[in-house]
């Protein structure tokens, strides 16, 4: 690995947003690593997570693989965009099952990304996590999802506090999208108003700016992505 190239790792690099981010950063000549359940062929390195492994076993494996791949080099940014969605209130048949899944997809990945950042992010580097605007309030129709995303919001605040364990002058920012313009969302919501959906390229471009310390909000910010008539605005929660 060239020591001169800027380096990032995308946690969730196989999903729609993760793939868009990897494509964007590769076009800008970054070295890009992907962490996910499956390989992203555009990434320079792939680290696979065993979905059935316990949280601590995932930690051991992922941290060992990241250390091996980086071989002493540091990261400019770690961008965690892993996650998923499941609905249901407390009376839903899959309430506990869905809550468990949401916790694994959003909280486990965010915590592991934070652990990587504590060891491999450069001073002044960037860690981004993914929350959700609805989780700023109650989410009765999707309790497990809202609960997991609210935990990510809390993690953000803790990491950004004076002794959160991240490298000196580094920044942790959490994006709070409403609806991202992904192929799956278009498939499941064909009649929705797509002009209110946030384009993946917008998010990728914004993250590149933040990685380069351009227009980067204060560490600990929960950044809402609000899109209307095809125009996206960033609003701090």
C-alpha positions in Angstrom: 0.0 0.0 0.0 1.3 3.4 -1.0 1.9 5.5 2.1 1.2 8.8 0.3 -2.4 8.1 -0.8 -5.2 9.2 1.5 -6.9 6.2 3.1 -10.5 5.6 4.2 -12.4 2.5 5.4 -16.1 2.2 4.7 -18.0 0.1 7.2 -21.0 -1.3 5.2 -19.1 -0.9 1.9 -21.4 -3.3 0.0 -24.7 -1.5 0.6 -26.1 1.1 -1.8 -24.6 4.1 0.1 -21.4 2.3 0.9 -20.9 1.3 -2.7 -21.5 4.9 -3.9 -19.0 6.3 -1.3 -16.4 3.8 -2.4 -16.9 4.6 -6.1 -16.6 8.4 -5.3 -13.5 8.1 -3.2 -11.8 5.7 -5.6 -12.4 8.3 -8.4 -10.5 10.8 -6.2 -7.5 8.4 -5.9 -8.1 7.4 -2.3 -7.1 4.0 -1.0 -10.4 2.5 0.1 -11.1 -0.5 2.4 -14.5 -2.1 2.8 -15.9 -3.9 5.8 -19.1 -5.9 5.2 -20.7 -9.3 4.9 -19.6 -9.6 1.3 -16.8 -8.1 -0.9 -17.0 -4.9 -2.8 -15.0 -5.5 -5.9 -14.1 -1.8 -6.3 -12.4 -1.6 -2.9 -8.6 -2.0 -2.5 -9.1 -4.3 0.5 -12.1 -6.3 1.8 -12.6 -7.3 5.4 -15.5 -9.7 5.9 -17.7 -9.9 9.0 -19.1 -13.2 10.0 -22.8 -12.5 10.5 -23.3 -15.3 13.1 -20.3 -14.4 15.2 -20.8 -12.8 18.6 -20.1 -9.1 19.0 -16.8 -9.7 20.7 -15.7 -12.3 18.1 -16.5 -9.8 15.4 -14.4 -7.3 17.2 -11.4 -9.7 17.4 -11.6 -10.6 13.8 -12.3 -7.2 12.4 -9.6 -5.4 14.4 -7.0 -8.1 13.5 -7.9 -7.8 9.8 -7.8 -4.0 9.8 -4.4 -4.0 11.6 -3.0 -6.5 9.0 -4.4 -4.5 6.0 -3.1 -1.1 7.2 0.3 -2.4 8.3 1.0 0.6 10.5 -0.5 3.2 8.1 -3.2 5.5 9.5 -6.7 6.3 8.1 -8.0 9.8 7.1 -11.5 8.7 7.7 -13.8 5.8 8.8 -17.2 6.1 7.3 -19.8 3.7 8.9 -22.9 3.4 6.8 -23.9 -0.1 7.8 -27.5 -0.5 8.8 -30.9 -1.7 7.8 -34.6 -1.2 8.5 -37.3 -3.3 10.2 -40.7 -2.1 11.6 -43.0 -3.1 14.3 -44.4 -1.9 17.7 -44.2 -3.8 21.0 -47.2 -6.0 20.0 -45.7 -7.0 16.7 -44.9 -10.7 16.4 -41.3 -10.0 15.5 -40.8 -7.1 17.9 -37.8 -8.7 19.8 -36.4 -10.4 16.7 -36.4 -7.1 14.7 -35.0 -5.1 17.6 -32.2 -7.6 17.8 -31.5 -7.3 14.1 -31.5 -3.5 14.2 -29.2 -3.5 17.2 -26.7 -5.7 15.3 -26.9 -3.8 12.1 -26.7 -0.3 13.5 -25.1 -0.4 17.0 -22.6 -3.3 16.6 -21.3 -1.8 13.4 -21.0 1.7 14.9 -19.3 0.5 18.0 -16.8 -1.5 16.0 -16.1 1.4 13.7 -15.4 3.5 16.8 -13.0 0.9 18.1 -11.2 0.9 14.8 -11.0 4.8 14.9 -9.5 4.7 18.4 -6.6 2.6 17.1 -6.1 3.6 13.4 -7.6 7.1 12.7 -5.0 9.8 12.3 -5.0 12.9 14.5 -7.6 15.3 13.1 -9.2 12.4 11.2 -12.9 11.8 10.7 -15.4 9.2 11.9 -18.9 9.3 10.6 -21.8 7.2 11.9 -25.4 6.8 10.6 -28.3 7.8 12.7 -31.9 8.7 11.6 -34.0 11.8 11.8 -37.1 9.9 13.1 -35.1 8.6 16.1 -34.9 12.1 17.5 -38.4 11.4 18.7 -40.6 8.3 19.4 -40.9 5.8 16.6 -43.9 3.6 17.6 -44.2 2.0 14.2 -40.5 0.9 14.2 -39.4 0.7 17.8 -36.3 -1.5 17.3 -35.0 0.8 14.5 -35.6 4.0 16.5 -34.0 2.5 19.6 -30.9 1.4 17.8 -30.5 4.7 15.9 -31.0 6.7 19.2 -28.2 4.6 20.7 -25.9 5.7 17.8 -26.8 9.3 18.5 -25.8 8.8 22.1 -22.6 7.1 21.1 -21.8 10.1 18.9 -22.1 12.5 21.8 -20.0 10.3 24.1 -17.2 9.9 21.5 -17.1 13.7 20.9 -16.9 14.5 24.7 -13.4 15.4 25.9 -12.3 11.9 26.8 -14.3 9.7 24.4 -11.2 7.8 23.3 -10.7 9.0 19.8 -7.4 10.5 18.5 -6.5 14.1 19.2 -8.5 16.7 17.2 -10.4 14.0 15.4 -14.1 14.6 14.6 -17.1 12.3 14.9 -20.2 13.3 12.9 -23.5 11.4 12.5 -25.7 11.8 9.5 -29.5 11.7 10.0 -31.0 10.9 6.6 -34.7 10.8 6.0 -34.9 8.8 2.8 -31.9 8.0 0.6 -32.3 7.6 -3.1 -31.3 4.0 -3.4 -32.5 1.4 -5.9 -34.2 -0.6 -3.2 -36.2 2.4 -1.9 -37.3 3.2 -5.5 -38.3 -0.5 -5.9 -40.4 -0.5 -2.7 -41.7 3.1 -2.9 -42.2 3.7 -6.6 -45.0 6.3 -6.1 -43.1 8.3 -3.4 -42.0 11.9 -4.1 -38.4 11.2 -5.1 -37.6 15.0 -5.1 -37.5 14.7 -1.3 -35.0 11.8 -1.3 -31.3 12.6 -0.7 -29.0 11.5 -3.6 -26.2 9.1 -2.7 -23.7 11.2 -4.7 -24.6 14.2 -2.5 -23.7 12.2 0.6 -20.5 10.9 -0.9 -19.3 14.4 -1.9 -20.2 15.8 1.5 -18.2 13.1 3.2 -15.2 13.8 1.0 -15.3 17.5 2.0 -15.5 16.5 5.7 -12.6 14.1 5.3 -10.6 17.1 3.9 -11.8 19.3 6.8 -13.9 21.4 4.5 -17.3 22.6 5.8 -17.0 20.1 8.7 -19.5 20.7 11.5 -18.4 20.6 15.1 -17.5 17.2 16.4 -20.5 15.5 18.0 -23.0 17.0 15.6 -26.1 15.1 14.5 -26.5 16.3 10.9 -29.9 16.0 9.3 -30.0 15.7 5.6 -33.2 17.5 4.5 -34.1 17.3 0.8 -36.8 19.3 -0.9 -37.5 19.8 -4.6 -34.2 18.0 -5.2 -32.1 20.4 -3.1 -30.5 19.0 0.1 -29.8 21.2 3.2 -27.8 20.2 6.2 -29.5 21.1 9.5 -27.9 20.3 12.8 -30.3 18.5 15.2 
